[in-house]
């Protein structure tokens, strides 16, 4: 069975909270770079020799070109990120698989279907082994021997076809009707994997020692010892429950002990709780819970061993191979006391009736805490609440029906800015969306931004504006359906205008054309950029009636030696 994805609905909805900014990552990167270019101010002009532009014009041209190169680098990096995460469908829904909030490898062994055989099958297998010994036990006059607990009643050694040897012993236990059967198989001539297999069964033979109808199994255990010294044991002990019987809830405890001298692991104990149903009907077994505790060497902050505690508790007991419709999955890590993190807990719960939650709590060595909780009610509204250990508080919500979301970030007392908000909405198929943001500063000033996005048959389109303390900026960006061409326009309140066009080449390189205008000056550039980030181009600077053209070369966003380098 596949491990359930408890957060699928929650995370599917939550991704919309961050969807708008992630889906146009590449475009937004260029917007930031382009806005930086358009926002760059001008210094006082210097007097230039006749027939050439001023030194200040060269400085401005150098700055514009460097910023375009930086923007192109951002675009290449963002494109690589998009390719990695799957383009415009980027979200965090996929990360909810299994536990949904893993911090490393998935939890192995928590899938109920991974139980090698059902509990009833284990009992049936053990029953067949005990039946093989019954004829021999019947030959022993146990009642007349008046043996004491621990006395040997029967012993036999058999050589098997693979040359292994099975040694069987039967001991008296207490009360007298109880016997302990121990069966050990070894390989005197060696085995590539195992050193020994040991089975131990406690059986109460009841009042009639000659009949098995009143026999009651009290406990079953099995132990494997491997050639490297590691071992695996499984135990079902029902002695305190009156023995194994119909409709009993029991624990199957598996213990893994690593090889001697292991540098990290101490042991791993898994407890599988099962409702047996009818002992002779394996199909009616029901799994109630599974819990695993893995201990490591060292001392944790709480004085115990560093450990990982993992558990899965279905909302109601389930059959083998059945996927629970609700329940809780958790992982609790206790770190060694010389680590920066004291404890890390992840929990996912979901209900058969709908809704659920995801939560994470990280406690640091200084006792500060990071907490985040995502909940989804049966009304389809997702709520986000998070507290950072530095005092930052994040809250937000997403309404699946209206496709609207909002997020508020409140910074700790004394911070500047004080608060940030983001709100927006999408249409039903998410082909158009809008975002509004505000940043509130300690002096009361509020910085505002607006974004609108659209996807249609002609490509992707982004436009927006920004109103800051010192200036305002508006822009538009359009990309082709195959993202091979990007065209943009940016202008600000200081009469600075920036237009650019980027064409992606089949070999991974690109052609860039840009024109930056500001009062009294125009800079036009044509650049050819190879896939390695290096390339060549020409920069034309016009200042009043003067015009000058420069040939440049560059690599990794920096111009090489030339008339504009180092300015």
C-alpha positions in Angstrom: 0.0 0.0 0.0 1.1 3.5 -0.6 1.8 5.6 2.5 -1.2 8.0 2.7 -0.7 11.6 1.8 -2.5 13.4 4.7 -1.7 16.9 3.5 -2.6 16.5 -0.1 -5.8 18.7 0.1 -4.2 21.1 2.5 -1.0 21.6 0.5 -2.9 21.8 -2.8 -4.8 24.8 -1.5 -1.9 26.3 0.4 0.3 26.5 -2.7 -2.1 29.2 -4.0 -0.9 31.5 -1.2 2.6 31.5 -2.8 1.6 30.6 -6.3 1.5 34.1 -7.8 5.1 35.0 -6.9 6.6 31.5 -7.8 4.9 31.0 -11.1 6.6 34.1 -12.7 9.9 33.8 -10.9 11.9 34.4 -14.0 9.9 37.5 -15.0 10.0 38.9 -11.5 13.8 38.5 -11.5 14.1 40.6 -14.6 11.6 43.1 -13.2 13.8 43.7 -10.2 16.9 44.1 -12.3 15.1 46.3 -14.8 13.6 48.5 -12.0 17.1 48.9 -10.6 18.3 50.1 -14.0 15.4 52.5 -14.4 15.8 53.8 -10.9 19.5 54.6 -11.2 19.9 58.4 -11.0 22.1 60.7 -12.9 24.9 62.9 -11.7 25.7 66.4 -13.0 27.0 66.3 -16.6 30.7 67.0 -17.2 32.1 69.0 -20.1 33.1 66.6 -22.9 35.6 67.2 -25.6 34.2 68.0 -29.0 32.9 65.0 -30.9 32.6 62.7 -27.9 30.2 62.1 -25.0 31.0 63.2 -21.5 32.8 61.0 -19.0 29.6 60.9 -16.9 27.8 59.5 -19.9 30.3 56.8 -20.2 29.9 56.0 -16.5 26.1 55.9 -16.9 26.5 53.6 -20.0 28.8 51.3 -18.1 26.4 51.1 -15.2 23.4 50.4 -17.5 25.3 47.6 -19.3 26.5 46.0 -16.1 23.0 46.0 -14.7 21.6 44.4 -17.9 24.2 41.7 -17.6 23.2 41.1 -14.0 19.6 40.9 -15.0 20.4 38.4 -17.7 22.3 36.3 -15.1 19.2 36.4 -12.9 17.1 35.3 -15.8 19.4 32.3 -16.5 19.4 31.2 -12.9 15.6 31.6 -12.5 15.1 29.6 -15.7 17.3 26.8 -14.3 15.2 26.9 -11.1 12.0 26.7 -13.1 13.3 23.7 -15.1 14.2 22.0 -11.8 10.9 22.5 -10.1 8.6 22.0 -13.1 7.9 25.4 -14.5 4.8 27.4 -13.7 3.2 24.5 -11.7 5.8 25.0 -8.9 4.2 24.5 -5.5 4.6 22.6 -2.4 1.9 20.0 -2.9 4.4 17.4 -4.0 6.3 17.8 -0.8 3.3 16.5 1.1 3.9 12.9 -0.1 4.0 10.5 2.8 4.3 12.4 6.0 4.3 15.6 4.0 6.8 17.4 6.2 9.9 15.2 6.1 13.3 16.6 6.9 15.2 13.8 5.1 14.5 10.2 4.1 10.9 9.1 4.2 9.7 7.0 7.2 10.3 3.4 6.2 8.2 0.6 7.6 5.2 2.8 8.5 3.1 1.6 5.6 0.8 -1.1 6.9 1.2 -3.0 3.6 4.9 -3.4 4.4 4.1 -5.9 7.2 5.7 -9.1 5.7 2.7 -11.3 6.6 -0.4 -10.7 8.6 -0.5 -11.4 12.3 -2.8 -14.3 11.8 -0.3 -15.8 9.3 2.4 -15.5 12.0 0.2 -17.4 14.4 -0.6 -20.1 11.8 3.1 -20.5 11.0 4.0 -20.9 14.7 1.1 -23.3 15.2 2.4 -25.6 12.5 5.8 -25.6 14.2 4.3 -26.4 17.6 2.2 -29.2 16.1 5.3 -30.9 14.8 6.6 -31.0 18.4 3.3 -32.2 19.9 3.9 -35.9 19.2 7.2 -35.7 20.9 5.7 -33.8 23.9 3.0 -36.4 24.2 5.7 -39.0 24.8 6.9 -37.2 27.9 5.0 -38.0 31.0 5.1 -34.4 32.3 2.5 -34.8 35.0 4.2 -37.7 36.7 7.7 -36.2 36.7 6.9 -33.5 39.3 9.5 -31.2 37.7 10.3 -27.7 39.0 10.0 -24.5 36.9 13.0 -24.3 34.6 13.7 -28.0 34.5 14.3 -29.6 31.1 11.5 -31.9 30.0 12.6 -32.7 26.4 15.6 -32.1 24.1 16.3 -33.0 20.5 18.8 -32.0 17.8 18.0 -32.5 14.1 20.3 -32.0 11.1 18.5 -30.3 8.2 19.0 -30.8 4.4 21.1 -27.6 4.2 23.4 -29.0 6.9 22.0 -26.6 9.5 21.1 -28.0 12.9 17.9 -27.4 14.8 18.1 -27.9 18.6 14.8 -28.1 20.4 14.3 -27.9 24.2 11.1 -28.0 26.3 11.2 -26.6 29.8 8.8 -26.7 32.7 7.4 -23.2 33.7 5.0 -21.9 36.2 2.2 -23.0 36.8 2.9 -26.6 36.0 0.6 -26.6 32.9 2.8 -24.0 31.2 5.8 -25.1 29.1 8.5 -23.1 27.3 9.6 -24.4 23.9 12.9 -23.1 22.6 14.1 -24.0 19.1 17.5 -22.8 17.8 18.8 -23.3 14.3 22.5 -22.8 13.6 24.9 -23.5 10.7 28.0 -25.3 11.9 29.5 -25.1 8.4 28.8 -21.4 8.1 26.2 -19.2 6.4 26.7 -16.1 4.3 23.9 -14.1 6.2 22.8 -15.7 9.4 24.4 -17.1 12.5 21.3 -18.4 14.2 17.5 -18.3 14.3 15.8 -18.8 17.6 12.1 -19.3 18.3 10.5 -19.3 21.8 6.9 -20.2 22.6 5.1 -20.2 26.0 2.1 -22.5 26.0 -0.5 -23.2 28.7 -1.6 -26.8 27.9 -4.7 -26.5 30.1 -6.2 -29.1 32.4 -6.2 -31.9 29.9 -2.5 -32.5 29.0 -3.4 -35.1 26.4 -5.5 -32.7 24.3 -4.7 -29.5 22.5 -8.3 -28.2 22.6 -7.8 -26.3 25.8 -4.2 -25.1 24.9 -3.6 -21.3 25.2 -0.6 -19.7 23.6 0.9 -17.1 26.0 3.7 -15.6 24.0 5.7 -16.0 20.7 9.2 -14.7 19.9 11.6 -15.0 17.0 15.2 -13.8 16.8 17.6 -13.6 13.9 21.4 -13.1 14.5 23.4 -12.0 11.5 27.0 -12.8 10.8 28.1 -9.1 11.4 26.7 -9.3 14.9 23.5 -7.4 14.3 20.1 -9.0 15.3 16.4 -8.6 14.7 13.8 -10.0 17.1 10.0 -10.0 17.1 7.9 -10.7 20.2 4.2 -11.0 21.0 3.7 -11.4 24.8 0.1 -11.9 25.9 0.8 -13.5 29.3 -0.6 -10.5 31.2 -3.7 -10.7 29.0 -4.5 -14.3 29.7 -2.9 -15.6 26.5 -3.7 -15.2 22.8 -7.4 -15.5 22.2 -10.1 -14.2 19.8 -10.8 -10.5 19.6 -7.7 -9.5 21.5 -5.6 -6.4 21.0 -1.9 -7.2 21.2 1.5 -5.6 20.4 4.0 -7.1 18.0 7.4 -5.6 19.1 10.3 -5.8 16.7 13.8 -4.8 17.9 16.8 -4.2 15.7 20.2 -4.0 17.3 23.0 -3.0 14.9 26.4 -4.6 14.7 28.7 -4.1 17.7 30.7 -0.9 17.6 28.3 0.9 15.3 29.3 4.6 15.4 25.8 6.1 15.7 22.9 3.6 16.3 22.0 2.1 19.6 18.8 0.2 18.6 15.4 0.6 16.9 12.2 -0.7 18.4 9.0 -0.9 16.4 5.6 -1.6 18.0 2.7 -2.7 15.8 -0.6 -2.8 17.6 -3.1 -5.2 16.1 -6.8 -6.2 16.8 -6.7 -10.0 16.2 -10.3 -10.8 15.5 -10.6 -14.6 15.1 -7.3 -16.4 15.5 -8.0 -18.8 12.7 -9.0 -16.0 10.3 -6.0 -13.9 9.3 -8.1 -11.7 7.0 -9.9 -10.1 9.9 -6.8 -8.7 11.6 -7.0 -4.9 11.9 -4.0 -2.7 12.4 -4.4 -0.1 15.1 -1.1 1.8 15.2 2.6 1.5 14.5 5.3 3.3 16.5 9.1 3.2 16.0 11.7 4.5 18.4 15.3 4.7 17.0 17.9 5.5 19.6 21.4 6.8 19.0 24.6 7.0 21.0 25.1 10.1 23.1 23.0 12.2 25.5 20.1 14.4 24.4 19.1 17.7 26.0 16.5 15.9 28.2 19.1 13.5 29.5 18.0 10.5 27.5 19.4 9.1 24.3 19.2 11.1 21.1 16.3 9.5 19.3 13.7 9.6 16.6 10.1 8.6 17.4 7.8 8.0 14.5 4.2 6.9 14.5 1.1 6.3 12.4 -2.3 6.1 14.0 -5.3 5.6 11.6 -8.6 7.2 12.6 -10.0 3.7 12.9 -8.3 0.3 12.7 -7.6 -0.8 9.1 -7.2 -4.1 7.3 -3.9 -5.1 5.7 -3.4 -3.2 2.4 -6.1 -0.7 3.3 -5.4 3.0 3.1 -6.7 5.0 6.1 -9.1 7.8 5.3 -8.0 9.7 8.4 -5.5 9.6 11.2 -2.2 11.1 12.4 1.4 10.7 11.3 4.2 12.2 13.4 8.0 12.3 13.8 9.7 13.6 16.9 13.5 14.1 16.9 15.5 14.7 20.1 19.0 15.9 19.2 22.4 15.4 21.0 23.0 18.1 23.6 25.9 19.6 21.7 23.7 20.5 18.7 22.2 23.8 17.7 18.7 22.3 17.6 17.2 20.7 20.7 14.0 19.1 19.3 12.2 18.9 16.0 8.6 17.7 15.7 6.4 17.2 12.6 2.7 16.2 12.8 0.1 15.7 10.1 -3.5 14.8 10.9 -6.4 14.4 8.6 -10.1 13.4 9.1 -12.2 11.0 7.2 -14.9 13.7 7.2 -12.6 16.2 5.6 -10.1 18.8 6.8 -6.8 18.3 8.7 -3.6 20.0 9.7 0.1 20.1 9.3 2.4 21.4 12.1 6.1 21.8 12.8 7.8 22.8 16.0 11.6 23.4 16.1 13.2 24.1 19.5 16.7 25.4 19.6 19.5 25.0 22.1 18.7 28.4 23.7 15.0 27.2 24.1 13.7 29.6 21.4 11.1 28.1 19.2 9.9 28.1 15.5 6.3 27.0 15.0 4.1 26.7 12.0 0.6 25.2 11.6 -1.5 24.9 8.5 -5.1 23.8 9.0 -7.9 23.2 6.5 -11.5 23.0 7.7 -14.4 21.3 6.1 -15.4 24.6 4.6 -12.3 24.5 2.3 -10.5 27.5 3.9 -6.8 27.0 4.7 -5.3 28.9 7.6 -1.5 29.5 8.1 -0.1 30.5 11.4 3.6 30.7 12.1 5.9 32.2 14.8 9.7 32.5 14.2 12.1 32.3 17.1 13.1 35.9 16.5 9.5 37.0 17.2 8.3 37.3 13.6 4.6 36.3 13.3 3.1 35.1 10.0 -0.6 34.5 9.4 -2.6 33.9 6.3 -5.6 32.2 4.7 -6.7 30.8 1.3 -10.4 30.4 0.3 -10.7 27.6 -2.2 -14.2 28.7 -3.3 -13.3 32.3 -4.1 -9.6 31.7 -4.9 -8.6 34.6 -2.7 -5.7 34.6 -0.3 -3.9 36.9 2.2 -0.7 36.8 4.2 0.5 39.1 6.9 4.0 39.2 8.4 4.4 41.1 11.7 8.0 41.8 12.6 9.2 41.9 16.2 9.0 45.1 18.3 11.6 47.6 17.3 11.9 46.3 13.7 11.6 48.5 10.6 9.6 47.7 8.6 6.9 46.9 11.1 4.5 44.9 9.0 4.1 43.4 5.5 0.9 42.2 3.8 0.2 40.3 0.6 -3.2 39.6 -0.8 -4.5 38.5 -4.1 -6.8 36.2 -6.1 -6.8 34.0 -9.2 -9.5 32.9 -11.6 -10.8 29.3 -11.4 -8.2 27.8 -13.8 -5.4 30.1 -12.6 -4.7 31.6 -15.9 -5.0 35.1 -14.5 -4.2 36.5 -11.1 -3.4 39.7 -9.2 -1.3 40.5 -6.1 -1.3 43.6 -3.9 1.5 44.2 -1.3 2.1 46.7 1.4 5.1 47.4 3.6 4.5 49.5 6.7 7.5 51.3 8.2 8.0 52.6 11.7 7.5 56.2 10.7 4.1 55.4 9.3 5.0 55.4 5.6 3.5 52.6 3.5 5.2 51.2 0.5 2.7 49.7 -2.1 3.0 47.3 -5.0 0.6 45.8 -7.4 1.0 42.9 -9.9 -1.3 41.4 -12.5 -0.6 38.2 -14.5 -2.2 36.5 -17.4 -1.5 33.4 -19.4 -3.1 33.0 -22.8 -2.3 31.6 -26.3 0.2 34.4 -27.0 2.3 33.6 -23.9 2.6 35.0 -20.4 2.0 38.7 -19.4 3.0 40.5 -16.3 2.4 44.2 -15.4 2.4 46.2 -12.3 3.5 49.2 -10.4 5.4 50.2 -7.3 5.1 53.3 -5.1 8.0 53.8 -2.8 9.3 56.6 -0.6 11.4 58.3 -3.2 9.9 57.2 -6.5 7.2 55.2 -8.3 7.9 52.6 -11.0 5.5 50.9 -13.5 6.4 48.0 -15.8 5.1 45.4 -18.3 6.6 42.1 -19.3 5.5 39.7 -22.0 7.0 36.3 -22.8 6.3 34.0 -25.8 4.5 30.6 -25.2 7.8 28.7 -25.5 9.6 31.3 -23.3 12.1 31.9 -26.1 11.4 35.7 -26.2 10.9 38.2 -23.4 10.0 41.9 -24.0 9.8 44.4 -21.2 9.1 48.1 -20.5 9.9 50.0 -17.3 9.6 53.6 -16.4 9.7 55.6 -13.2 8.7 59.0 -11.8 12.1 60.5 -12.7 11.4 60.3 -16.4 13.7 57.3 -16.8 12.6 54.7 -19.3 14.0 51.3 -20.0 13.0 48.9 -22.8 14.5 45.6 -23.4 14.1 42.4 -25.4 15.7 39.0 -24.7 15.8 36.2 -27.2 16.8 32.7 -26.0 18.9 30.8 -28.5 18.7 27.0 -29.1 22.2 26.5 -27.8 21.3 28.1 -24.4 22.8 31.5 -25.2 20.7 34.7 -25.7 20.6 37.9 -27.6 19.8 41.1 -25.6 18.7 44.5 -26.9 18.0 47.4 -24.6 17.4 51.1 -24.7 17.7 53.3 -21.5 16.5 56.9 -21.7 16.9 59.6 -19.2 16.8 63.4 -19.5 19.5 64.4 -22.0 20.9 61.0 -22.5 20.1 57.7 -24.3 22.1 54.4 -24.0 21.4 51.6 -26.6 23.0 48.2 -26.3 23.1 44.9 -28.3 24.7 42.0 -26.6 25.3 38.3 -27.5 25.6 36.1 -24.5 26.9 32.6 -24.6 25.6 29.8 -22.4 28.6 30.2 -20.1 27.7 33.8 -19.4 30.4 35.4 -21.5 30.0 37.4 -24.7 30.4 40.6 -26.7 28.4 43.5 -27.8 28.1 47.2 -28.7 27.0 50.1 -26.6 25.8 53.4 -28.3 25.7 56.5 -26.1 23.9 59.6 -27.3 24.2 62.8 -25.3 22.6 65.9 -26.8 24.1 66.1 -30.3 27.0 63.9 -29.5 27.0 60.1 -30.2 29.7 57.5 -29.5 29.8 53.7 -30.0 31.8 51.3 -27.8 32.7 47.6 -28.4 32.7 45.6 -25.2 33.3 42.1 -24.0 32.2 40.6 -20.7 32.0 37.4 -18.6 29.9 36.5 -15.6 28.2 39.9 -15.5 31.4 41.9 -15.5 32.9 43.8 -18.4 36.4 43.0 -19.5 39.1 45.5 -20.3 37.7 48.3 -22.6 36.6 51.9 -22.6 33.7 51.3 -20.3 35.3 48.8 -18.0 35.9 49.9 -14.4 33.8 53.1 -14.7 
